[in-house]
C-alpha cells in the first residue's frame, strides 16, 4: 500500500510541474504582476577589497493597458561608451512589438510582425546601412523582455518551462530564436557564497547565457 501511495504522489508532482512552453498569450503569463518602476545599478569590478567603478545602468519599466515598455541605459565610468535600448511588447499577450537600440558603434531598429523587419546603421568610417527581413513561423518572446517575462510567471518551487526567445546578433544573425529552459525553480532567492550579492530566479537555466542582475550589498 505504501508503494502505491508513493508512486501516486510522484505522478501527481510530474503532472503539476510538467515542462511548459511559454509563448505570447500563454495562460501562465500574468502581466498584471508588472508595475511601473525605475532601477539604478552601479556596476563594480571587485577583486579582494578593491572596488573599481565600471559604470551605471538605469532601467525604466512603464506599463499601461496596451504596452509594456522597458528602457535600458548604460554608460561606462568615463561617459565614453554607452548603450541605449527601448523594448516594447503587448501588455495583453507579451507579444513583441519593437526594439530600438543605439550604442557607441551601431544603431538598429526592429519591428515584429509576420516578418521581423528593420534597419541597421553602423557608426564607423563605412557609415553603412543595411536592412533586416526575417520570416519566422514560430512565436517567441523578445530576449530583452525576458527578465520582465520571468516576473510575470508563477515561479513556484518546482516550476519548469521552455521559453523561445528572439535575439538578433548584428554580427552573427544566423539563428535568432533560441529556447531558454527553466529546468526547475529550486528556491526564490539564491545567495552567492563567494560574493555579497543575491540573484533572483534561483532556478537552473540552459540555453543562451542569461545575464542576471547582481545586486551588490555594501
N, C-alpha and C positions, 0 to 999 in steps of 0.2 A: 504493500500500500504506500509506503514511504517513497519508493522508487517512482511510482506513478505520479504522485504529487510533485516530486522534483522535476520530472520531465514536463509536466503541465505548466509549471511556473517558468521553465526555460523557454517553452514555446510561446507563452504569453509575452515574455520580455522581448523575444525576437520580433514579434508582430508589432509591439508598441514602438520599438526603436529601429524599425527596418530602414535601410538606406533609401532616402527620398531624393528625387531630382527637383531642384528648385529653379524655376524659370519665372519670367514675369507673369503675374496673375496667380501664382501658386497660393493655395489656401493657407499655408504656413506663414506667409508674409503679412505682417500687421504694420502698415505704415503709420498707424496711429501711435505707435510706440515712439516715433521720432518727433522731436520738438526743436524749434529754432534755438541755436546756441552758437557761441563763439569760443574757440580754444586757442591758447597761445603756448607753444612749446619752445623752450630754449634748449638748443642742442649742444651737448658737450662730448668731447672725446676724453674719456677718463683712463688714466694709467697710474696705478698706485694712488698717490694722494694729489696728483696733478690733474686739474680740470682745464681743458682747452676749449674755449668757445668756438663752435663751428657754425653759428648762425641761428636763425629763428624761423619757425613755421607758424603761420596764422591761418586758422581754419574757421570758416563760417558755414553754418548749415541753416538754410531757410526752407520752410515747409508751408505750403498753402493747399487749397482744395485741389489744385491741378498739378503742381510741380514740386519736386524735391530738388533743390539746387545746392550743390556742395562747392565751395570756393576754397582754394588752397593757394597760399602764397609763401614761397621760401626765398630767403635772401641769406647769403653767406655772411661771415663775420666782418668782411670788408665792404659789404654792399656792392660787390663787383659781379657776382654770379647770382642769377635769380631764376625762378620758375613760377609761373602763374598758371592756374588751371581752374576752369569752371565746368562742372559736370551737371547735366540736367537729366532727370528721369521723371516718369509719370508717378504722381502721388497715389494713383489708384492701383497700378499694377507693377510698378518698378521697372517698366519697360524703358530702355534708354532713349533719350531724345537727341541730345547733342553733347559734344565735348570740344572745348576750346582750350588750347594750351599754347603758352609762349614761354620761351627760355632765352638764355643769352645767345643761343645758336639757331633756334628754329621757332617757327610759328606754324601751328596746324589747327584746322577746324574740321570737325567730323559731324555729319548728320546721320541719324539712324532712321531707316525706313525699310522698304522692301529690299533695297541695297544699302550698303554703307558707303556714303559718298563724302568727299571733302577735298580740301586743298592743303598743300604743304609749301611753306616758304622757308628757304634756307638763308640765314643771315651771314653768309661768308662772302668771299670775293666773287663766287659764281652767281650770287643773287638768284638762285634757281627756284622756279615754281614747278610743282608737279601736282597731279590730281590723284584722287583715290576713288575707286569704284569697285566694291567687293560684293558679289552676290552671296548671301548666306541664308540657307534654308532654315537652320535651327534657331531656336530662341535662346537668348543669353542675357546675362547681367553685365553692365559695363564695369570693367575692372576697377575704376576709381570710385565706384559706388559700392564696392564690396564691403567696406567697413560699415557703411550705413545699413546695408542689407543684413549683415550679421546682427545688428542691434534690433532689427525688426523680426527676427526669428525666435521661436520658443526654445532657447538654448538650455533646456533642462539637462541634468546629468543623464547621459546615455543617448542623447540626441545624435543622429547621423544624417548626413546629407551630401549630395553631389551638386555642385553649382557650376554650370557652364559660364565662363567669363570671357568677354571680348577685350583683348589687349593689343593695341596696334603699336608695333615697334617700327618706327620710321626707317631704321637701318636694317631691319630684318623682318619684313612684313609677312613672310611665309605662311604660317597657320595661326590666325589671330584668335581663335577660340580654343581655350584650354579648360578642362574640367578641374575644379578645385574640390577636394574631398574632405569633409569633416568626418574623420574616421569614427570619433566618439568624443563627446564632451565629458571630460573627467571631473571638472570642478569649475566654479565660477571665476576664481582668481588664482593665478599662478605666481608665486613669489620666487624669484631667482635666488639661488644660494650664493651666487658669485657677485651680483651687483645689487645695489639698493634700488630695485625697480619692481614694478608689478606690470603684468601684461594681461589684458582682458581677452576673453575666449581662451581658456586653458584647455583646448582640445588638441588633438593631433591632426594636422592638416598635411595633405600632399598635393602635388601639382606645382605650378609656378610659385616661387617663394613669396609668401605674404608678408609684406613689410609692416609688422605691428608697431604701434607707437610704444615707446618705452617711457614710462612716467618716472622720472628720477626724483627721489626724495633727498633733500639736502638742506 
